[in-house]
Amino acid sequence: MTQNHYDVIIVGGGVSGAALFYELGRYTNVKKICLLEKYESLATLNSSGSANSQTIHCGDIETNYTLEKARKVKKTAKMVEKYCLQHGYENSIMFSHQKMALGVGYEEVDYMKKRFREFKELYPKMEVYDRAKLAEIEPAVIYDENGRERPEEIVGVGSQGEYTTVDFKKLSVSFVDNTLRIEEKITDIFFNNQVTHIQKLGSVYHIETTMSQFTADFVVVNAGAHSLYLAHRMGHGLDYGCLPVAGSFYLSTKKILNGKVYMVQNPKLPFAALHGDPDILVNGYTRFGPTALVLPKLERFKPGTYLDFFKTLRFDMNIVKIFMDLLGDADIRNYILRNFMFEVPYVNKKLFIRDARKIVPSLQESDITYAKGFGGVRPQILDKKNRKLMLGEASIQPEGEGIIFNMTPSPGATSCLGNAYRDVKLICEYLNLEFDVERLKAELVEETPLQGDRT
Ligand SMILES: Cc1cc2nc3c(=O)[nH]c(=O)nc-3n(C[C@H](O)[C@H](O)[C@H](O)COP(=O)(O)OP(=O)(O)OC[C@H]3O[C@@H](n4cnc5c(N)ncnc54)[C@H](O)[C@@H]3O)c2cc1C
């Protein structure tokens, strides 16, 4: 074997790759692991703090999650919280804000109250905020520009005093730093190494990068939208196509909101509904977004990747059918059109402000600017076999092959440790390694079983 041989190679140094690097290093007896990253540092794409909404999505204010999905998401979200608490990262990587989902108008208020009754068992700190309480804790959602109360019925459902916000770039860096400190293992990271080719010869994977060559017994590709690109090149995941949906933000130069304010979401759309919250990277000023716009490239704010997009889409009649179905739905059609207009200079702010005023009725055009350089790309997966846009994350795990490809649209950053846990189990089984599950559970998994929680 060459010097560049590893037990496991992880492709991609975003929060998913970094979390897996950490779990493999800390909880298994693997001897040599390596992380290969295309750019000069960790988390420069979707896991960067300016690319995403910085939210720990634990299922309480995400109104498109079913109770079952919320239960799963909560478990993985708590892993991030427990990790940060264990290492003392409060107020440096993880922050606490009040949070709520806002129901506006009779139908949404009714829906939010019903949802509260269903979900409160899972979220003991969840509360209902009536108009008077909202005026006290989040006054901007109640008063218009003349200081008058908005006329619609309104309710907030959320909680206070919980960890809600993470700088996912700093989290990624902490995962890697903590792994590099482990002395009894070889834990390497190579930047500026874009993986161009992966091939299995016998039982060993041969990996070519723009700088070097490596071999590994197991490979996990956590390369965002490029995971599917690399999978296709190896003949895996051919039933999937990737639809890159960019998300942009608008930024105010004021602290308008005290905490995270989400809205009731359209369950047909996999993207987080427009929300407003304090940006931990920009002085706590309020950030609104994200928008949703299909872009013909796999990486935001980086040159190229147009060709990669066309290759990864694998355009055929199944894709046409999925698009026709999406455009056939009036809600989705209007949503796509409106979000397209949010990116068109001059009209964008005027239109965006109309939507954002549902959260902050007093908001003026002069209060916000298009946040240049903010935003990322959600690699949404098109399931060609079932002719559907998939709503969440996807993982391709060809049986007995020793390779995994992960595609992670939202809430992929929240579930980084949960996804890594799933992959570590598969890796250890395949390579016959020991996995100290008890230690991982003690450190990262919330202990308290909930009433009605079967697992
Ligand atoms: C607008 C928006 C808002 C979001 N808000 C939230 C939120 O509030 N909460 C949440 O949990 N999630 C959110 N998400 C989702 C979250 O950002 C992603 O799920 C998460 O960052 C994905 O991490 P990753 O490591 O899988 O991918 P990425 O962060 O995209 O990292 C992939 C890495 O792979 C590298 N790479 C790519 N190709 C190669 C190659 N060939 N060789 C080597 N390296 C390669 C890239 O350079 C990159 O570093 C949001 C996403 C968007 C776009």
PDBQT file of the ligand as one rigid body, heavy atoms in Angstrom, charges set to zero:
ROOT
HETATM    1  C1  LIG A 501     -30.170  29.170   1.793  1.00  0.00    +0.000 C 
HETATM    2  C2  LIG A 501     -29.908  27.991   2.673  1.00  0.00    +0.000 A 
HETATM    3  C3  LIG A 501     -30.309  28.020   3.997  1.00  0.00    +0.000 A 
HETATM    4  C4  LIG A 501     -30.063  26.912   4.818  1.00  0.00    +0.000 A 
HETATM    5  N1  LIG A 501     -30.378  26.984   6.134  1.00  0.00    +0.000 NA
HETATM    6  C5  LIG A 501     -30.102  25.941   6.963  1.00  0.00    +0.000 A 
HETATM    7  C6  LIG A 501     -30.349  26.035   8.351  1.00  0.00    +0.000 A 
HETATM    8  O1  LIG A 501     -30.757  27.063   8.865  1.00  0.00    +0.000 OA
HETATM    9  N2  LIG A 501     -30.100  24.940   9.110  1.00  0.00    +0.000 N 
HETATM   10  C7  LIG A 501     -29.613  23.772   8.587  1.00  0.00    +0.000 A 
HETATM   11  O2  LIG A 501     -29.447  22.806   9.306  1.00  0.00    +0.000 OA
HETATM   12  N3  LIG A 501     -29.344  23.677   7.265  1.00  0.00    +0.000 NA
HETATM   13  C8  LIG A 501     -29.549  24.736   6.450  1.00  0.00    +0.000 A 
HETATM   14  N4  LIG A 501     -29.235  24.655   5.126  1.00  0.00    +0.000 N 
HETATM   15  C9  LIG A 501     -28.656  23.431   4.612  1.00  0.00    +0.000 C 
HETATM   16  C10 LIG A 501     -27.171  23.331   4.997  1.00  0.00    +0.000 C 
HETATM   17  O3  LIG A 501     -26.493  24.507   4.682  1.00  0.00    +0.000 OA
HETATM   18  C11 LIG A 501     -26.551  22.156   4.270  1.00  0.00    +0.000 C 
HETATM   19  O4  LIG A 501     -27.371  21.008   4.456  1.00  0.00    +0.000 OA
HETATM   20  C12 LIG A 501     -25.176  21.809   4.799  1.00  0.00    +0.000 C 
HETATM   21  O5  LIG A 501     -24.350  22.946   4.869  1.00  0.00    +0.000 OA
HETATM   22  C13 LIG A 501     -24.562  20.759   3.903  1.00  0.00    +0.000 C 
HETATM   23  O6  LIG A 501     -23.269  20.470   4.343  1.00  0.00    +0.000 OA
HETATM   24  P1  LIG A 501     -22.350  19.504   3.483  1.00  0.00    +0.000 P 
HETATM   25  O7  LIG A 501     -21.088  19.388   4.206  1.00  0.00    +0.000 OA
HETATM   26  O8  LIG A 501     -23.113  18.274   3.178  1.00  0.00    +0.000 OA
HETATM   27  O9  LIG A 501     -22.196  20.275   2.087  1.00  0.00    +0.000 OA
HETATM   28  P2  LIG A 501     -21.360  21.594   1.759  1.00  0.00    +0.000 P 
HETATM   29  O10 LIG A 501     -21.356  22.546   2.878  1.00  0.00    +0.000 OA
HETATM   30  O11 LIG A 501     -21.865  22.059   0.451  1.00  0.00    +0.000 OA
HETATM   31  O12 LIG A 501     -19.895  21.057   1.628  1.00  0.00    +0.000 OA
HETATM   32  C14 LIG A 501     -19.470  20.236   0.577  1.00  0.00    +0.000 C 
HETATM   33  C15 LIG A 501     -17.961  20.310   0.534  1.00  0.00    +0.000 C 
HETATM   34  O13 LIG A 501     -17.490  19.419  -0.450  1.00  0.00    +0.000 OA
HETATM   35  C16 LIG A 501     -16.461  20.049  -1.168  1.00  0.00    +0.000 C 
HETATM   36  N5  LIG A 501     -16.352  19.406  -2.478  1.00  0.00    +0.000 N 
HETATM   37  C17 LIG A 501     -17.241  19.445  -3.490  1.00  0.00    +0.000 A 
HETATM   38  N6  LIG A 501     -16.809  18.732  -4.529  1.00  0.00    +0.000 NA
HETATM   39  C18 LIG A 501     -15.608  18.228  -4.156  1.00  0.00    +0.000 A 
HETATM   40  C19 LIG A 501     -14.654  17.415  -4.802  1.00  0.00    +0.000 A 
HETATM   41  N7  LIG A 501     -14.851  16.975  -6.039  1.00  0.00    +0.000 N 
HETATM   42  N8  LIG A 501     -13.520  17.092  -4.146  1.00  0.00    +0.000 NA
HETATM   43  C20 LIG A 501     -13.288  17.547  -2.876  1.00  0.00    +0.000 A 
HETATM   44  N9  LIG A 501     -14.174  18.322  -2.215  1.00  0.00    +0.000 NA
HETATM   45  C21 LIG A 501     -15.314  18.648  -2.851  1.00  0.00    +0.000 A 
HETATM   46  C22 LIG A 501     -16.895  21.489  -1.233  1.00  0.00    +0.000 C 
HETATM   47  O14 LIG A 501     -15.834  22.356  -1.544  1.00  0.00    +0.000 OA
HETATM   48  C23 LIG A 501     -17.470  21.694   0.150  1.00  0.00    +0.000 C 
HETATM   49  O15 LIG A 501     -16.503  22.120   1.060  1.00  0.00    +0.000 OA
HETATM   50  C24 LIG A 501     -29.445  25.757   4.283  1.00  0.00    +0.000 A 
HETATM   51  C25 LIG A 501     -29.018  25.743   2.954  1.00  0.00    +0.000 A 
HETATM   52  C26 LIG A 501     -29.231  26.851   2.157  1.00  0.00    +0.000 A 
HETATM   53  C27 LIG A 501     -28.722  26.844   0.747  1.00  0.00    +0.000 C 
ENDROOT
TORSDOF 0
